[in-house]
């Protein structure tokens, strides 16, 4: 493993200008590309004490064997060069967004002598204009079938086209009016190209112009009493309107925008984008990616937009507006780069109000559900779960895979209402019937380590007591309670606490004090996703994309969620008690009824006197007293 000090450049040799840098491994392969406003400041940050680096960065600098840089004139140039190198080298330590599925596009091959309209997946061929993506795939096929009625562009393969040219007879589509039959000379190459361009203009959002023209022709034909032609134009108008009706109107007709939503956790991110053209949602696209580096949402969005629009062959498809959840880093340079690629102004902004903000919320919800679905499918895969358990066993040196793991966390606000949680995963899946909650009081609630010691001690004290009860029975004897398993009688193979060395030491001390030696303890620190083992100075680093780390993270996050839920419940009850203790005639049952009806003290305070009186058992006089108590407290 290379030592970063062996290839560290002298600080004075590194320029302070903006630029782009590359880390290469000992074999010369580029493993990371980055940009910086100040190259010296950025590069020296990689060569500090390795213990202070994030796991990803530490792995990258110890994998690399050299670093090089290129100075540029501006931040916009550095953005362009960074993207060019990422695309060229595909560095392993850079985030790479990949579609979670392949989407169908309506494509028109304008680079051919006789342009062809067809359904394509992907977005890579030069000289081809793409419209979409469409979802589901049925939508693009129905759209193509409909528009060919009005714009009868060639849609056949090269083989069919050449065969028709040789025979002098068009295919079936030529006979039924869904192809202008350029193969047999019914239309010249120039006229056919013009027809294909009209199809592109229509699909590009200029549909109303064609509809208005058809309406004019229909009126003229009717005035001349050519009712057959008028009927054809009427049917063509209906066909074009059907294309529009398939896409919901969500914004003003003048709006062309791509709206992005991002949902992320420490290991993965899901991205969704809605393509709005002419105020209608014309397509939807999504990605799910592994986060191989520690980046903020702003950095992630910058890399996302670089890849989405940098790989777009037809840059005219970049919309006038790009709406994002947060402005990326170097938003000004990124906006300039997008405008340069599009050849016209591009607005990069966050939706603040109105229909755009509502639609942005919908896109964000789609991203949230996409990440949840991805996690559920990943967790439901038996092979994947087994691999995760095996990785945990190998990394921690356990005698067997941890088929039962217990996760622990504490929750409190300034040391009040301290609670602990215990969640259980068996075979890599949550076993919610075995979840437990703990109230932590007295001296045990003074800090996180004391709380963790208390919760672990109590859980395994119960385990020892139930174990002792079983041992007292003679061989073959069954206790009266044996019909249902004892609550704490199953020991885990692995205890996972939320935290670093202090929490791990407290949990291990609790087991040691109880004389339990067969159960392993580790801690998972949130920010850096490091696995801490009792007594070790350095953490165990699992690869960011490993199933083992993913499984430990799910266990840790579930214990955190369970602890937070219990804490909020207790806090809500204690707040309600403190506010309403002195209200005459309000006993525990009516307090509970109030809390159940409104859900929280905050909502109760926002209620009117009449709404308080609607609660069962709360009459006008009691409602008045409750209202006064709540608002006296607020004052």
C-alpha angles and dihedrals in degrees: 000000000000118000110232089218089063093066102025109131119227111266093235091055093061114086122230092223126108114270151131126267135197130204114208129194121233089272092057097253116142108242101171137020123191141161132219141188087219114027095194094052093046099044096046088056088067093058101056124111105313090225089067095052124093115255092254094050093044090052092047097050092046090049093050124083101189144008130213135177144198123212117223134188100241145008090255091057090049089052091053094046093046091053092046092053094044089052092046100045104025091212114213094226096052121089111256118194115215127183115257085218139002113260127211119238132192101239132191115197098218090166091071127084089241105031115223129210115215146140114268135177116217133025108244114101118104118228091029124110116215129203122191140344093237125202125226102028091233089068095063093048092050090047093051092048090051100047093047087069090064099027104034096195121165111273101169128109123259091257094054091044094051092046091053091049091053095046097040090227123110123226124257093277089060091055096048095047100253094112128045087218101229086169091076098034100258087133129023121244090250093051091046092051089050089052090051090050090053089053089052091049091050094049090044090066103271092113100125091064091060094044091051091049092051090048089053091050092047091053092048092049092049091049089054089047090242090142095167091060091043090054091051091052090047091054091047090053090050090050093053092046090052088059089056094044091060089067118063117237105237106154141021114300091246093062119106109172146143112221118201130199125186129193117182145169130187095284109027143025132203120206128194128184130188116205108215116190123173089357093301130108101246098172148352131216136181144192134192115195140178114241103229091173136041106254136158121240089256092055092044091052091050092054091044094054091045091056098040096050098027092060093046106110094196101055091183086077090070103108128232091249133039114189118198135176091243133005110263124238111278090017092168094055091044091051090051091049092050091048090050092052094046095043091228140064119296125194116214111190150133116256108245106180148350129029094336092057091047091051090046087055090053091051090049091051089052089053091049092051092045091056092046091050091048091051093046092051091046092049091047094056108101093200092052093048091049091051090051093052091047091051091051091050093050095045094049097036093238119172091235139004111287097247090170117041128175123204124203134193139161130219133193144135114237090333096306128121091010114192137173131210135208120194127180132215118190118188087353095303130104115260100199095180087070097049114120136191127210132199111215117206142162122013091347090068096060096099144350097269093049090049092049091049090050095049095046091045093052095045094052094038086062089048092053092046092051090045090052090050091055092048092055091065118091122243111291093009118130122205123230090248094051092099087082124037116255112259098241102020097108113080119208125235090223136023114207118193126192104245147041136280097317093054092042091051091050092050092047091048090053091054092045092052089053092048094243111146105156097072121083123219130204136165128219113209112212106219101047100022091231120162111223122202122198113269097007118124094207128044128242109253115210117193111267091238097045121122089223093061090043090055094048090048092052090051092048093046092048092052089049092050092048092049093048092049092052092045093052090049093052093043091051092051094046092048090050091049094049094048098044102032094104098045106115115233095018109118131177094274094054092044089054091047091053093049092047092049097049101026096219143026090247092059090044090056090050092053122103124238090257092052091052089052091056092069113104111259095014110110128190094271094048091044089055091050092048091047091051092048093049094049095041086055091048091052 
